[in-house]
Amino acid sequence: MTQSLLHQILDHANRANPYPIYEQLRKTPVHHEDGGPYVISTYYEIRSLLHDPRISSDARNLASTARDPLAEPAREESALPPGFLRLDPPEHDRLRRMTNRPFGPPHSPHRVDGMRGELHDIVSGLIDGLGDPGRIDLVEQFSYPFPVTVICRLLGVPREDEARFHTWADTLAASLDPDPDADPTERGKGAHDARMELGMYLAGLIEERRTNPGEDMLSQLATAKGEDGPMTTMELLSTAALLLIAGHETTVNLITNGMLTLLRRPDVLERLRADPRLAVPIVEELLRFEPPVQLVPQRTTLADIEVRGVTIPKGASLWLVLASGNRDPQRFEDPDRFDPDRRDIQHLGLGSGIHSCFGAPLARLETQFALSELARRLENPRLLEDPPPYRQNAVLRGPRHLPIACDGIRP
Amino acid sequence: MIGDGSLERFRREGRIVVVGASLAGLRAAETLRDKGFAGSLTMIGDEPHEPYDRPPLSKQVLLGKAAAERTALPRLRSVDATWRLGVPAAGLDMAARRVRLADGDEVPYDRLLIATGVRAHPWPREAEAQLDGVFVLRTRDDSAALARRLEAGPKRVLVIGAGFTGSEIASACRERGLAVTVAERGAAPLVGALGGVVGAVAAEMQREHGVDLRCGVMVTALEGDASGRVRAAQLSDGSTVETDVVIVSLGATRNTEWLAGSGLGAGPRGIACDAGCRAFDIRGIVTDDIYAAGDVARCPHPLFGYQFLSLEHWGNAVSQARIAAHNMISESTDRIPHMEVPAFWSSQFGVNIKSVGVPSLGTEILISQGSLKDHRFLGVYGYQGRVIGAVAFDHARWLPFYQELIETTAPFPPSFPTVDRRSDGQRPIDADFPDPSVPTHGPTVTLGGYSPADRRMTFTPAH
């Protein structure tokens, strides 16, 4: 008997190329296997549901009977309240609004753009330090350290603490990976410890910033006195943890998926080398073609709702398979073709609606810098393994390692 | 065009004239070229400037964050047109297919697109309107002149009319720290477009930001000093406002006078056209060579009872222009109707306001998300048991959902729970649109009968 589509999505064997499964899935836009989540795979339906106020992101609205193979075990045991990603309005709106004040327009229109120089320096430093061009693991040596360093700078984590920070981030990111083969108790304990240590570290940092504020985001969040009042320490901690996790795990994969895609298409890589401005449309097409967040599993229904003739009952678990919607031929012409010249590209790679990616402007800029600099500086780069080994994670999908080689590194 | 190759010939070597060189005119020209029209294209505009964008004129320009001169619309492609700028069209000879210009020149066409838009309604007393310091705001030059005057730091600004433009101007003035009085004939700002329930929120926003808002009053006279500078305004309640800048924001007049006597179905309510943007003549017969798009056009909308809607909305101008352009160079069977759901946005007092559908058709409103008190909410408008419009104050990301409800004529009030439903939203209330027999400053949407020669204005809020 063939494996259910749901299991095929989760099966690591399909990680390198899940797109044929998504194609199968789209034949039933609302896919439901007994007791499991309702899986939505077509572009227009996903986009509608992302704007639907009958859909909640708050796990407390999930019916106890809804079974979800991705439900995070023992998350409730963590000491932190959920970040705004897992909250509904009005709490979501308040926290996101407050977090946005030091990050983006209208109050901080230049924050992200002002990091250009710093991003360039970090990228250059990492490429300078790649070492033996005969064997580079792009994940370990570049796409992973880059966004973590950026988030440290953004939050105001002192440089001498960055190494510790990297370790916690690594452990926590691994814990988001629902690996069925790993010992859940062991993994849970490691994550719990990392979360505790990170929490205590951040709490200390926040305390320090309250009395001695700098220009960083943590200082501004800790001392904010806007119309929404101050954030509580717990809110600050969960927000900082959210920025940390969501802010880098996705970018790692976007950069790695991007370089993998370009190495498979040397003509596009060469065009980017000749014209770094091409990085902008390349990153947009990447967000459509290989989005780092493949699906949003954290939604539930507040009412019985009808989608394409199927009634999804109240309290059901919903999966919105963004990566499948992005390859829906009903929406995109020739969707399995990577085409940086594509004009009409309203992809779902960063979500849509109130939970649309908070860090999108930073993620875009980071990836544009990363890809254009790698294209410019690596001489004759090539893949050593295709496909490369993938992480277990079906949600945050990307290679675990990306072994590449090149003839040398240009200054 | 009867399949004899004449359409092909027209696409190759025909003559298209576009009257109106603003957003709709430019986007139509681009679409014509995009779709392969290779004939001659003439763009006629009464202003000397190349097409520019208007939304910044009442916002960023007045704040000194953008220069009025640098608001040129981005060109999506080259249009390879003959530009006749700085000279208005003065007449139309439908039989001879010629547009007459104010300088006496005549431009022949095979097909004509009219996108002449609207102009600001002037202060009705000419002598007072001439006073130094009295402004309207519609054009780039208006905006530049007003921005300069605000930069000089007037003692007080008086805005007459609290529709969207008036409210945005008041907001910009307050952001600049200027003292502002707003005089509104209706019961609240934005009341014509969004009703009294939402208008009350707009009023609160203005007052919280320090605007001296006076509702239910009219300005009866403007007074100047000996050197001809405005110095005060008399109000209908007997009060006087001392001011050195007055902005008249009383809505818009459609630029159709030049069509008088032409036989085209054009009047103060706009140019009546079919859903494919083809203009009607005064006999109610659709023309086949004259099209209209943008603020000046008035089309039947199937979703709103086929009522003729004329909309002063940016998005409407763009989509109508594209549809008109497509239809101008297509076989009759390939023509497409203009079915956009109306949508508009505004930004004032730090709040992003967006709307879909036609709220002013609604009779009831339900606050389905958020709360009026916070000035962050989503209001759904109902008309005869269906959802007809929605407005979002800092809640715009939800609007696509409500647009779907409008498109599918979903029942009102919506029966389902939503995230963030609060006590405001437990049941619908009267949306409180003003009595249509009492004039307010013009509503955004005007509705009328089928005959464009019938010049009676019928505002129809259903009851």
HADDOCK unambig.tbl for C-alpha pairs under 7 A between the chains (distance, minus, plus):
assign (segid A and resid 48 and name CA) (segid B and resid 401 and name CA) 6.46 0.50 0.50
assign (segid A and resid 51 and name CA) (segid B and resid 397 and name CA) 6.78 0.50 0.50
assign (segid A and resid 51 and name CA) (segid B and resid 398 and name CA) 5.12 0.50 0.50
assign (segid A and resid 51 and name CA) (segid B and resid 400 and name CA) 6.38 0.50 0.50
assign (segid A and resid 51 and name CA) (segid B and resid 401 and name CA) 5.57 0.50 0.50
assign (segid A and resid 52 and name CA) (segid B and resid 398 and name CA) 6.86 0.50 0.50
assign (segid A and resid 52 and name CA) (segid B and resid 401 and name CA) 5.56 0.50 0.50
assign (segid A and resid 53 and name CA) (segid B and resid 418 and name CA) 4.92 0.50 0.50
assign (segid A and resid 53 and name CA) (segid B and resid 419 and name CA) 5.49 0.50 0.50
assign (segid A and resid 54 and name CA) (segid B and resid 417 and name CA) 6.30 0.50 0.50
assign (segid A and resid 54 and name CA) (segid B and resid 418 and name CA) 4.69 0.50 0.50
assign (segid A and resid 54 and name CA) (segid B and resid 419 and name CA) 6.30 0.50 0.50
assign (segid A and resid 56 and name CA) (segid B and resid 419 and name CA) 6.68 0.50 0.50
assign (segid A and resid 88 and name CA) (segid B and resid 419 and name CA) 6.53 0.50 0.50
assign (segid A and resid 89 and name CA) (segid B and resid 419 and name CA) 6.44 0.50 0.50
assign (segid A and resid 89 and name CA) (segid B and resid 420 and name CA) 5.39 0.50 0.50
assign (segid A and resid 90 and name CA) (segid B and resid 420 and name CA) 5.90 0.50 0.50
assign (segid A and resid 302 and name CA) (segid B and resid 417 and name CA) 6.52 0.50 0.50
assign (segid A and resid 302 and name CA) (segid B and resid 418 and name CA) 6.98 0.50 0.50
assign (segid A and resid 303 and name CA) (segid B and resid 416 and name CA) 6.51 0.50 0.50
assign (segid A and resid 303 and name CA) (segid B and resid 417 and name CA) 6.56 0.50 0.50
assign (segid A and resid 353 and name CA) (segid B and resid 397 and name CA) 4.98 0.50 0.50
assign (segid A and resid 353 and name CA) (segid B and resid 398 and name CA) 6.47 0.50 0.50
assign (segid A and resid 354 and name CA) (segid B and resid 397 and name CA) 5.90 0.50 0.50
